[in-house]
Amino acid sequence: MRHAALFAAITLSVPSLAAAQNDECVGAIALTNGVATAFDTTSATLSATPWLCAGSTAPDLWYSYTPGNSGVSLTLSTCGSSYDTAIEVFDGTCNALNPIDCNDDACGLQSTLVLTSVTAGQTYLVRVGGFGSSFGFGTLTASEGAPPVSGCVLNPGFETGDVGGWSLVDLAGPFLPAQVNTAGVTPGFGLFLSDPTEGAFALTHGFDGDIGTITLAQDIAVSSGLTPLSFDYRAGWDMLLTGMATIDRTFDVVVRDPSTGAQLQSFNLLTATANTTLLDTGPMTGSVDLAAFLGQTVTVSFEWTIPEAFTGPAHFQLDNITCPAGGSFGLNFCGPAVPNSTGQSGAMSASGSLAVASNDLTISASELPANSFAFFLTSTGQNTVSQPGGSQGVLCLGGAIGRYVGPGQILNSGPAGMVSLPLDLTQLPQPTGFVSVQPGETWNFQAWFRDSVGGSATSNFTDGLEVTFN
């Protein structure tokens, strides 16, 4: 009896395990971009909201993530955890959850889920549980892709409030300095008021007095899927005010060699004829075709030439400079790929920067089957090998081929049929280990993905993408 009483006392003195703060959605813990968060579902409970996948009756925990950028991918991963995990993501609120996607096995028995385009400031709710009744220890990581670029031009509409990303050379003594301004700026003389066509800012300048050339330049990687470089401009001048002009003024877009500055091609957009007056051309749109420089990086220079001094005031505005192919870099080859089960051919693209020093390049594969597993391949060589290993597609890479199959790199195409991966240019995988990209090197990329034919499991490939770094 004494032993029984003692046992009862000991039992009563052991505290029960308290539920974790984030056992339910209302206590969701915020995740930090790129930081692995440890979790333990051992003492958690099962939330009432049904799972979309995994047939789960396992305990779960809740987290939240609020992106800092719109249009980027968001990868949620438990790769490396100690048990068979599952991830589900929602938008909405805890009282009105809207399921977006769910993943069970992506990296072994662990999970990776990719949202291809998220909205800055919107909170996504993340539930981590297990397949069936599985529970245990693990880590959860949320990783945003590279911020989107507006074409491949930095600061295309001068919305930073300055000429950041551009190289500007003004006249030594300008009448109205070349600078970024809001609406309502004019040098007077009846010339037009500045009025940005995109956002709140535009580049403006006014001139008379000095002789010279005003230049605004930036290096641009001319991509595949080319569309002309386009921009908005507006001009006005009065060369009858003095009656002294004998030579025309010009506005040109000049393509130059980024190393030597040598002119490669020139496009004349506007000529102000000597001894004429036009106080406002009105808003105009210009474009230049850069197809001759496909796959190259060139300097694109906007140039205003004033050949004579004191020949009448002028005013100019430039805005909304958009670049070829929405920022996609590289040359596609070995395509179109063999059509997959969607009837489409998987296609590669890349965005960000070709500069090795920036270490900011994201590769993407689109037109894939929905919710299929995929990973990227890379090599410095090219080849065409049909149906390797029983695949339905063509392997476009040759030589030593590296595979992106590390933690968080085996991706799910989701409902959009697309996967993206930000690259670390200091760690490109190769069969013998990781290597760093060097300026001037050309690397090739391709994606392998799961597919089906007539209900039977198979795999396929995208086309290839050739990228030359600088």
C-alpha positions in Angstrom: 0.0 0.0 0.0 2.9 2.3 0.9 4.5 1.6 -2.5 1.2 2.3 -4.3 0.8 5.6 -2.5 4.4 6.6 -3.4 3.9 5.7 -7.0 0.7 7.7 -7.2 2.6 10.7 -5.7 5.4 10.5 -8.2 2.9 10.1 -11.1 1.0 13.2 -10.0 4.2 15.2 -9.7 5.2 14.7 -13.4 4.0 17.7 -15.4 2.0 17.0 -18.6 3.7 18.1 -21.9 2.3 21.5 -22.8 1.1 22.0 -26.4 3.4 24.1 -28.5 2.5 27.7 -29.2 2.0 26.9 -32.9 0.0 23.7 -32.4 -2.9 25.5 -34.0 -3.0 28.0 -36.9 -3.7 31.0 -34.6 -0.3 30.5 -33.0 1.6 30.2 -36.3 5.3 31.1 -35.9 6.8 33.5 -38.6 9.6 32.0 -40.7 12.6 34.0 -41.9 13.8 33.9 -45.5 16.6 31.3 -45.9 16.8 30.4 -42.2 16.1 26.8 -41.2 13.6 26.5 -38.3 13.8 23.4 -36.1 10.5 21.7 -35.2 9.2 18.7 -33.2 5.7 17.3 -33.7 6.0 14.7 -31.0 3.7 16.4 -28.6 1.6 18.2 -31.2 -2.0 17.4 -32.1 -3.8 17.0 -35.4 -5.6 20.1 -36.6 -9.2 19.9 -37.7 -8.6 21.1 -41.3 -8.4 18.1 -43.7 -5.1 17.6 -45.6 -5.0 17.8 -49.4 -2.3 15.1 -49.5 -0.5 12.5 -47.5 -3.7 10.9 -46.0 -2.4 12.4 -42.8 -3.7 11.7 -39.3 -0.4 12.8 -37.8 0.2 15.7 -35.4 1.1 19.0 -37.1 2.5 22.5 -36.4 1.8 25.9 -38.0 4.1 28.5 -39.4 3.7 31.7 -41.5 5.7 33.4 -44.1 5.3 37.0 -45.6 7.4 37.6 -48.8 9.3 40.7 -49.2 9.1 40.6 -53.0 6.2 40.1 -55.5 6.5 37.7 -58.5 9.3 35.6 -56.9 9.1 31.9 -56.2 8.7 30.6 -52.6 10.2 27.3 -51.7 9.2 25.5 -48.5 11.3 22.5 -47.6 11.7 19.9 -44.8 14.5 18.1 -46.7 16.9 16.4 -44.2 14.3 15.9 -41.5 14.2 12.7 -39.5 10.8 11.3 -40.5 8.2 11.1 -43.3 7.0 14.7 -43.5 4.2 16.5 -45.3 3.8 20.3 -46.0 0.6 22.2 -46.9 0.3 25.9 -47.6 -2.7 28.2 -47.4 -3.6 31.8 -47.9 -6.6 33.5 -46.3 -6.9 33.6 -42.5 -7.0 30.9 -39.8 -10.8 31.3 -39.7 -11.1 31.0 -43.5 -8.1 28.9 -44.7 -7.8 28.6 -48.5 -5.5 25.6 -49.4 -3.0 26.4 -52.2 -0.8 23.3 -52.5 0.4 20.2 -50.6 3.4 18.0 -50.9 4.4 14.6 -49.3 7.6 13.1 -50.9 9.9 15.3 -52.9 13.4 14.6 -51.4 13.2 11.0 -50.2 10.4 10.9 -47.6 10.7 14.6 -46.9 8.8 17.4 -48.6 9.4 20.4 -50.8 6.7 22.7 -52.0 7.2 25.6 -54.5 4.9 28.5 -55.1 6.0 29.9 -58.4 4.8 33.5 -57.9 4.0 35.1 -54.5 2.8 38.5 -53.5 4.8 40.8 -51.3 3.2 41.6 -47.9 0.7 38.7 -48.2 1.0 36.2 -45.4 1.1 32.5 -46.3 0.2 29.9 -43.6 2.2 26.7 -43.6 1.3 23.4 -41.9 4.0 20.8 -41.3 2.9 17.2 -40.4 3.6 13.7 -41.5 2.5 11.0 -43.9 -0.1 8.8 -42.3 0.6 9.0 -38.5 4.3 9.9 -38.8 5.8 12.4 -36.4 9.2 13.5 -35.2 12.0 16.1 -35.5 12.9 18.2 -38.5 13.7 21.6 -40.0 11.5 23.8 -42.2 13.1 26.4 -44.5 11.4 29.1 -46.5 13.4 30.5 -49.4 12.4 33.3 -51.8 13.7 33.3 -55.4 15.6 36.3 -56.8 13.6 39.5 -57.0 12.0 40.0 -60.4 13.6 42.4 -62.8 11.8 44.7 -65.2 13.2 43.4 -68.4 17.0 43.2 -68.3 17.3 47.0 -67.7 18.2 48.2 -64.2 16.0 51.1 -63.1 14.0 51.2 -66.4 11.6 53.9 -65.3 14.0 55.8 -62.9 11.6 55.0 -60.1 14.5 55.0 -57.7 14.4 58.8 -58.0 17.8 58.9 -59.6 19.8 57.3 -62.5 21.0 54.3 -60.4 22.1 51.5 -62.7 22.9 54.0 -65.6 26.0 55.9 -66.6 25.1 59.6 -67.2 27.4 62.2 -68.9 25.9 65.7 -69.1 27.1 68.8 -70.8 29.7 70.9 -68.9 27.3 73.8 -68.6 23.7 72.6 -69.2 20.8 75.1 -69.2 18.7 72.5 -67.3 20.8 69.6 -65.8 20.1 66.1 -67.0 18.5 64.5 -63.9 15.4 62.5 -62.7 12.4 64.7 -62.1 8.7 64.4 -61.3 5.9 66.0 -63.4 5.8 69.7 -64.0 9.4 70.5 -64.8 10.2 72.9 -67.7 13.1 75.2 -68.7 10.5 77.8 -69.8 10.4 79.4 -73.2 7.0 77.8 -73.8 8.5 74.3 -73.8 6.4 71.4 -72.5 6.1 70.3 -68.8 7.6 67.0 -67.9 5.0 64.2 -67.5 6.3 60.7 -66.7 4.7 57.9 -68.7 5.5 55.2 -66.1 5.5 55.8 -62.4 6.3 59.1 -60.8 9.7 59.9 -62.3 11.4 60.5 -65.7 14.8 61.6 -66.9 14.7 65.2 -68.3 17.2 67.8 -69.5 17.3 71.1 -71.2 20.1 72.6 -73.1 21.5 75.7 -74.9 24.9 77.3 -74.7 27.3 74.3 -74.5 28.4 72.2 -77.4 28.6 68.4 -76.7 26.8 65.1 -76.4 24.6 64.0 -73.4 24.8 60.3 -72.9 22.8 57.8 -70.8 24.2 54.2 -71.0 23.8 50.8 -69.6 25.2 47.3 -70.4 22.4 44.9 -71.6 22.5 41.2 -72.2 20.6 40.6 -75.4 18.4 37.5 -74.9 16.6 34.9 -76.9 13.0 35.4 -77.7 13.9 38.9 -78.8 11.5 41.8 -78.8 12.8 45.3 -79.6 14.1 47.5 -76.9 11.4 50.2 -76.4 11.1 53.5 -74.6 9.0 56.6 -74.2 10.4 60.0 -75.1 9.2 63.6 -75.7 11.0 66.7 -77.0 10.7 70.4 -77.7 12.9 73.1 -79.1 13.0 76.7 -80.4 15.9 77.3 -82.7 14.2 80.4 -84.2 14.7 82.3 -81.0 18.3 83.3 -82.0 18.2 82.4 -85.7 21.8 81.3 -85.4 21.5 77.5 -86.0 23.1 76.0 -89.0 23.5 72.3 -88.0 20.7 69.9 -86.9 20.6 68.4 -83.4 20.0 64.6 -83.1 18.7 62.0 -80.7 20.2 58.6 -81.4 20.4 55.2 -79.7 23.9 53.8 -80.2 25.0 50.2 -79.5 28.6 50.1 -78.4 31.2 47.5 -77.5 31.3 47.4 -73.6 35.0 46.8 -73.6 36.3 49.4 -76.1 33.3 51.8 -76.5 33.5 51.3 -80.3 30.2 52.0 -82.1 28.6 48.8 -83.4 25.3 50.2 -84.6 23.4 53.5 -84.5 19.7 54.3 -84.7 18.5 57.9 -85.3 15.2 58.5 -83.5 14.7 62.2 -83.8 16.3 65.1 -85.7 15.7 68.8 -84.8 16.3 70.6 -88.0 18.3 73.8 -87.8 16.2 77.0 -87.5 12.9 75.3 -86.7 10.6 75.4 -83.8 8.5 72.6 -82.2 7.8 73.3 -78.6 6.3 69.8 -77.9 6.4 66.7 -80.0 3.9 65.1 -77.6 4.5 61.7 -76.0 6.3 59.3 -78.4 7.5 55.7 -78.3 10.7 54.5 -79.8 12.2 51.1 -80.4 15.5 49.6 -81.7 16.0 46.1 -82.9 19.0 44.4 -81.1 18.6 41.0 -82.9 22.1 41.4 -84.4 23.6 41.1 -80.9 21.6 38.1 -79.8 23.6 36.3 -77.0 25.9 39.2 -76.5 26.3 41.8 -73.8 26.4 45.3 -75.4 26.3 48.9 -74.1 23.1 50.7 -75.2 23.7 54.4 -75.1 21.0 57.1 -75.5 22.8 60.1 -77.1 21.7 63.7 -77.6 24.1 65.7 -79.8 24.2 69.5 -79.7 26.7 70.7 -82.3 26.4 74.5 -81.9 26.4 76.9 -79.0 23.6 79.3 -78.2 21.3 78.2 -81.0 18.0 78.0 -79.0 16.6 76.3 -75.9 15.4 72.7 -75.9 13.8 70.2 -73.5 13.8 66.4 -73.5 12.2 63.6 -71.5 13.0 59.8 -71.4 11.1 57.1 -69.5 9.8 53.5 -69.4 12.8 51.7 -71.0 11.8 48.1 -71.5 14.2 45.3 -72.5 14.1 42.3 -74.8 12.3 39.1 -73.6 11.2 40.4 -70.2 14.6 39.7 -68.7 15.2 36.2 -70.0 18.9 35.5 -70.6 20.7 32.9 -72.6 20.3 31.0 -75.9 17.9 28.1 -76.2 19.2 25.1 -78.1 18.3 21.4 -78.8 14.6 22.3 -79.1 11.7 22.3 -79.2 11.8 19.5 -76.7 9.8 16.3 -77.1 6.2 17.1 -76.2 5.2 15.8 -72.7 1.8 14.6 -71.5 0.4 18.2 -71.6 1.1 18.3 -75.4 3.6 21.1 -74.7 7.4 21.1 -75.0 9.3 21.9 -71.8 11.3 25.1 -72.1 14.2 26.6 -70.2 14.7 30.3 -69.3 16.8 32.4 -67.0 16.6 35.8 -65.4 18.6 38.0 -63.1 22.1 38.9 -64.0 24.9 37.4 -66.2 27.5 39.1 -64.0 29.4 36.5 -62.0 30.1 39.1 -59.3 26.4 39.6 -58.8 25.7 35.9 -58.2 22.1 36.5 -59.1 20.8 34.1 -61.7 17.6 32.1 -61.5 16.9 29.3 -64.0 13.3 28.1 -64.7 11.6 25.4 -66.6 8.0 25.9 -67.8 5.3 23.9 -69.8 5.8 20.9 -67.5 3.1 18.5 -66.4 1.4 19.8 -63.2 2.6 18.5 -59.9 5.6 16.6 -61.3 9.0 16.2 -59.7 11.9 17.9 -61.5 15.5 18.9 -61.1 18.1 20.8 -63.2 21.2 19.5 -64.9 24.3 21.5 -65.9 27.5 21.1 -68.0 29.9 23.0 -70.1 29.2 20.7 -73.1 26.3 20.0 -75.5 25.1 16.8 -77.0 21.9 15.1 -78.2 21.1 11.7 -76.7 17.6 10.4 -77.4 15.7 8.6 -74.7 18.5 8.1 -72.3 17.7 5.6 -69.6 14.2 5.0 -71.1 13.2 8.7 -70.9 10.9 10.0 -73.6 13.0 13.1 -74.2 16.4 14.1 -75.4 19.4 14.8 -73.2 21.0 18.0 -74.6 24.1 18.2 -72.4 27.4 16.5 -72.9 30.6 15.9 -71.1 30.6 16.1 -67.3 27.0 16.6 -66.2 26.1 17.9 -62.7 22.7 17.4 -61.1 20.9 19.8 -58.7 19.6 17.2 -56.3 20.7 18.7 -53.0 18.4 19.8 -50.2 15.5 21.9 -51.6 16.7 21.4 -55.2 14.3 18.5 -56.2 11.3 20.6 -57.1 7.6 20.2 -57.7 6.1 21.9 -60.7 2.8 22.6 -58.9 -0.4 23.5 -60.7 1.4 26.0 -63.0 3.7 23.3 -64.4 6.8 25.4 -63.7 9.9 25.2 -61.5 12.6 27.8 -60.7 15.9 27.6 -58.9 18.2 30.5 -57.8 21.8 29.5 -58.5 24.8 29.8 -56.4 27.5 30.6 -59.0 30.2 29.6 -56.5 28.7 26.0 -56.3 27.7 24.6 -59.6 27.5 20.8 -59.2 29.8 18.5 -61.2 30.5 14.7 -60.8 33.7 15.5 -58.9 32.2 18.2 -56.6 31.3 21.8 -56.8 32.9 24.4 -59.1 32.7 28.2 -59.4 31.7 30.0 -62.5 34.3 32.3 -64.0 33.7 35.3 -66.2 33.7 34.4 -69.9 32.6 30.8 -69.3 29.6 29.3 -71.0 27.4 26.8 -69.1 24.4 24.9 -70.3 21.3 24.0 -68.3 18.4 21.6 -68.8 15.6 20.2 -66.7 14.6 16.5 -66.2 11.0 15.8 -65.0 8.6 13.0 -64.2 5.9 12.4 -66.7 3.5 9.7 -67.8 2.5 8.1 -71.1 -0.8 6.2 -71.3 -0.9 6.0 -67.5 2.6 4.6 -67.3 5.3 6.5 -65.4 8.2 7.8 -67.4 10.3 11.0 -67.6 11.1 13.7 -70.1 13.5 16.7 -70.7 13.1 20.4 -71.5 15.2 22.0 -74.2 18.7 23.3 -73.3 19.8 26.8 -72.3 23.2 28.2 -73.0 24.4 31.0 -70.7 27.7 32.9 -71.1 28.7 34.8 -68.0 30.5 38.1 -67.7 
